[in-house]
Amino acid sequence: MQFKVIGFLLCAALAGCGGEDDPSKAETHAVKLSSSDHRLAKDLFGHVSTASKQNAESFGSYAKGCVGGAVQLPETGPTWQAMRLSRNRNWGQPILIDYLKDLSRKAAAQPGWEGLYIGDMSQPRGGPMLTGHASHQIGLDADIWMRAPKHLMLTVNDREHISSISMRKSAGAFVNDEWTEQHHNILKAAASDPRVARIFVFPGAKVQMCKDEKGDRAWLNKIRPWYGHHYHFHVRLNCPKGDKSCVNQAPPPKGDGCADAQDWVNNILNPPPPKPKDPNAPKPQPKAPITLATLPSQCSAVLSSR
């Protein structure tokens, strides 16, 4: 648990972990890889402005893959607005587009909410991004702002400059006064959808939901504590049925996960002492960047499709 604390407090100091996510250590790569192109994948995928003309399909895992035939979420709909349009990250698998539209309608039924502000999804062809996320690579992840939309008439310029609202207090150990019953209800609706694999949110929010939920608690299993995620919550969908090249993350442990979330909170409030350094321990090596060669081989075809 100590590594969680150190990482979480560092993120708190940086006001939210701009590099975000990604708790996908349990993922394995089951797709044949290319071995010929060592260009940085983020430079290749980060500058493509349109989706590939292919059938919708995800290749690889959430933090190491790409997406063919992605669909763009319309900039504005009856119950949503896509934010930060200059990033061109409002793309995803059709199943993600449908999910976000469904959830936005449920959010619009909550008092004080006109729908949802949708943050980063994926790039037009997925893959690693130039900045920010480690995941969001296969068209099945989306960030949803914690800010309640009072109206859905934001201009393009508004969407570049308006910010979401933080829900955390005490470095994420608790929710603050901005947290409402509506946040609980929207997250419950988001996690109760069978298309969802998991939802990432800061530890204090998970603990608060555990305290407040008086009915069915099964949905809490999919709410997972993670660094940052106090301005938005991060939805991750399961691989679509029949999508054989998509690698699911291991399912969450059984149970509601409330005790684990409380451990995160306890360690935020009372961090354990750091372990003494071993002078003979090898120095940690920086993580190798993702190149086209280390992505699934299908990603070359995704890039070259016109």
C-alpha positions in Angstrom: 0.0 0.0 0.0 3.0 2.3 0.5 3.6 2.8 -3.2 0.0 3.9 -3.5 0.4 6.6 -0.9 3.6 8.0 -2.3 2.1 8.2 -5.8 -1.2 9.6 -4.5 0.4 12.4 -2.5 2.7 13.3 -5.4 -0.4 13.6 -7.6 -2.1 15.7 -4.9 0.8 18.1 -4.9 0.6 18.4 -8.6 -3.2 19.1 -8.4 -4.5 16.1 -10.2 -2.0 13.9 -12.1 -2.0 15.3 -15.6 -0.4 12.1 -16.9 -3.2 10.2 -15.2 -3.9 6.7 -15.1 -3.3 3.7 -15.7 -4.0 0.7 -13.5 -3.6 -1.9 -16.2 -0.7 -3.9 -14.9 -2.8 -7.1 -15.1 -3.1 -6.7 -18.8 -1.3 -9.1 -21.1 -0.6 -8.7 -24.8 -2.2 -11.4 -26.9 -1.7 -9.8 -30.3 1.1 -10.4 -32.8 3.5 -7.5 -32.8 5.4 -5.8 -35.6 9.2 -5.5 -35.3 10.2 -3.1 -38.1 9.1 0.4 -37.1 10.7 2.1 -34.1 9.1 5.6 -34.5 7.3 6.9 -31.5 3.7 5.9 -31.6 2.5 9.1 -30.0 4.0 11.1 -32.8 2.3 9.0 -35.4 -1.2 8.7 -33.8 -1.2 12.1 -32.2 -1.2 14.0 -35.6 -3.9 12.0 -37.4 -7.1 14.0 -37.7 -9.6 11.5 -39.0 -10.6 7.9 -38.3 -9.6 5.0 -40.5 -12.0 3.6 -43.1 -12.3 0.2 -41.5 -14.8 -1.8 -39.5 -14.9 -0.7 -35.9 -12.4 -2.8 -34.0 -10.0 -2.4 -31.1 -6.5 -3.8 -31.3 -4.4 -4.5 -28.2 -5.0 -3.3 -24.6 -6.3 0.0 -23.1 -2.7 1.3 -22.5 -1.1 -0.3 -25.6 -3.2 -0.4 -28.7 -5.2 1.5 -31.3 -8.7 1.5 -32.8 -9.9 1.1 -36.4 -13.2 2.6 -37.7 -13.7 4.9 -34.7 -16.7 7.1 -34.5 -16.7 10.8 -33.4 -19.0 11.9 -30.6 -20.9 14.9 -32.0 -19.7 18.1 -30.4 -23.1 18.9 -28.9 -26.2 16.7 -28.4 -29.5 17.1 -26.5 -27.9 16.0 -23.2 -24.1 16.4 -23.7 -21.3 18.6 -24.9 -17.8 17.4 -25.8 -15.1 19.6 -24.2 -11.6 20.7 -25.3 -12.4 20.2 -29.0 -9.0 21.4 -30.0 -7.6 18.1 -28.7 -9.7 16.1 -31.2 -10.1 13.4 -28.6 -13.9 12.8 -28.9 -13.6 9.5 -30.8 -14.3 6.0 -29.8 -15.8 2.6 -30.6 -19.5 2.8 -31.5 -20.3 1.1 -28.2 -18.7 4.0 -26.3 -20.6 6.6 -28.2 -23.9 4.8 -27.4 -22.9 4.4 -23.8 -22.1 8.1 -23.3 -25.4 9.2 -25.0 -27.3 6.8 -22.7 -25.6 8.0 -19.6 -26.0 11.6 -20.5 -29.8 11.1 -20.7 -29.7 9.6 -17.2 -27.7 12.5 -15.9 -30.1 15.0 -17.4 -32.8 13.4 -15.2 -30.9 14.5 -12.1 -31.9 17.8 -10.5 -29.5 20.6 -11.5 -27.9 18.6 -14.3 -28.7 19.3 -18.0 -26.6 16.3 -19.1 -22.8 15.7 -19.1 -19.7 17.5 -20.1 -17.5 14.8 -21.8 -13.8 15.1 -21.6 -11.1 13.1 -23.3 -12.1 9.9 -25.1 -9.6 8.6 -27.7 -7.8 10.1 -30.7 -9.3 9.4 -34.2 -7.2 6.2 -34.5 -6.5 5.7 -30.8 -2.9 4.9 -29.9 -0.7 6.8 -27.4 -1.4 10.5 -27.0 1.1 13.4 -27.4 0.2 14.5 -23.8 -1.7 13.2 -20.9 -3.1 9.8 -20.6 -1.4 6.4 -20.6 -4.6 4.7 -21.5 -7.5 5.8 -23.8 -5.8 4.0 -26.7 -8.5 1.6 -28.0 -11.7 3.7 -28.1 -13.2 2.3 -24.9 -12.2 5.0 -22.3 -13.9 8.3 -21.5 -13.4 11.0 -18.9 -16.6 12.6 -17.6 -16.5 15.9 -15.9 -17.7 16.2 -12.3 -19.0 19.7 -13.1 -22.8 19.8 -13.4 -23.8 21.3 -16.7 -26.3 24.1 -16.0 -26.8 24.5 -19.8 -25.5 23.0 -23.0 -24.9 26.2 -25.0 -21.1 26.5 -24.5 -19.3 27.9 -27.5 -16.1 26.3 -28.8 -14.1 29.0 -27.1 -16.0 28.4 -23.8 -15.1 24.7 -24.0 -11.4 25.5 -24.2 -11.3 27.7 -21.1 -14.0 26.5 -18.7 -12.7 24.0 -16.2 -14.3 21.2 -14.2 -14.7 21.4 -10.4 -12.6 19.4 -7.9 -14.6 17.2 -5.5 -11.8 16.3 -3.2 -10.7 17.4 0.3 -7.6 16.5 2.3 -5.6 15.3 -0.7 -8.4 13.0 -1.8 -9.2 11.4 1.6 -12.7 13.0 1.6 -15.2 14.6 -0.7 -15.7 18.4 -0.3 -18.8 20.5 -0.3 -19.2 20.3 -4.0 -20.0 16.6 -3.8 -23.8 16.0 -4.1 -26.3 13.2 -4.1 -26.5 13.6 -7.9 -22.8 12.7 -8.2 -23.5 9.5 -6.4 -26.5 8.7 -8.6 -24.7 9.4 -11.8 -21.8 7.3 -10.9 -24.2 4.5 -9.8 -25.9 4.7 -13.1 -22.5 4.7 -14.9 -21.3 1.6 -13.1 -24.5 -0.3 -13.2 -24.4 -0.6 -17.0 -23.2 -4.1 -18.0 -21.0 -2.6 -20.7 -18.7 -1.1 -18.1 -15.5 -2.8 -16.9 -14.6 -0.3 -14.2 -14.7 3.4 -13.2 -11.8 5.2 -11.7 -12.4 7.9 -9.1 -10.4 9.4 -6.2 -10.4 7.3 -3.0 -12.5 9.7 -0.8 -15.4 9.5 -3.3 -15.4 5.7 -3.3 -15.5 5.7 0.5 -18.3 8.3 0.6 -20.4 6.2 -1.9 -19.8 3.1 0.2 -21.2 5.0 3.3 -24.2 6.4 1.5 -25.4 3.5 -0.5 -28.4 1.8 1.3 -29.6 -0.5 -1.5 -27.9 -2.8 -3.9 -24.1 -2.6 -3.6 -23.1 -4.7 -6.5 -22.3 -1.7 -8.7 -19.7 -0.5 -6.2 -17.4 -3.3 -7.3 -16.7 -1.4 -10.5 -15.8 1.9 -8.8 -12.1 1.7 -8.2 -9.9 4.2 -6.3 -7.0 5.7 -8.3 -4.7 8.7 -8.3 -6.2 12.1 -9.4 -9.7 11.7 -10.8 -11.3 14.3 -8.7 -12.2 16.7 -11.5 -13.6 13.9 -13.6 -14.4 10.2 -13.4 -12.9 7.8 -15.9 -15.2 5.1 -17.5 -13.7 2.1 -19.1 -15.8 -0.3 -21.1 -15.3 -4.0 -21.7 -14.1 -5.2 -25.0 -17.1 -5.5 -27.4 -18.3 -9.1 -27.9 -16.7 -10.7 -30.9 -13.8 -8.2 -30.9 -11.1 -10.8 -30.9 -8.1 -8.4 -31.1 -9.2 -6.4 -28.0 -7.5 -7.4 -24.7 -9.7 -6.9 -21.6 -8.2 -5.8 -18.3 -8.4 -8.4 -15.6 -11.8 -8.0 -13.8 -11.9 -6.3 -10.4 -11.5 -8.4 -7.3 -14.8 -9.8 -5.9 -16.8 -7.8 -3.3 -17.7 -4.1 -3.1 -14.1 -2.9 -2.8 -15.0 -0.6 0.1 -12.4 -1.9 2.5 -9.6 -1.4 -0.1 -10.8 2.2 -0.7 -10.7 2.8 3.0 -7.1 1.5 3.1 -6.2 4.2 0.5 -7.8 6.8 2.6 -6.2 5.6 5.8 -2.8 5.8 4.2 -3.4 9.3 2.8 -4.2 10.5 6.3 -1.4 8.5 8.0 1.3 7.7 5.5 3.6 4.9 6.5 7.3 5.7 6.9 9.3 5.3 3.7 11.3 2.1 3.4 15.1 2.6 3.9 17.0 2.8 0.6 19.1 -0.2 -0.4 22.4 1.2 -1.6 23.0 -2.1 -3.6 19.6 -2.0 -5.3 19.8 -1.4 -9.1 18.6 2.0 -10.2 15.1 1.9 -11.7 15.1 2.2 -15.4 12.9 4.6 -17.2 9.9 3.1 -19.0 10.6 2.5 -22.6 8.4 4.7 -24.9 5.8 3.0 -27.0 6.9 2.7 -30.7 4.9 1.5 -33.6 6.9 -1.7 -33.5 5.6 -2.5 -30.0 2.0 -2.0 -30.8 -0.2 -4.7 -32.3 0.7 -5.3 -35.9 -2.8 -4.2 -37.0 -2.0 -0.7 -35.9 0.2 -0.1 -38.9 -2.8 -0.8 -41.1 -5.0 1.5 -39.0 -2.4 4.3 -39.5 -2.1 3.7 -43.3 -5.9 3.4 -44.0 -7.4 6.2 -46.0 
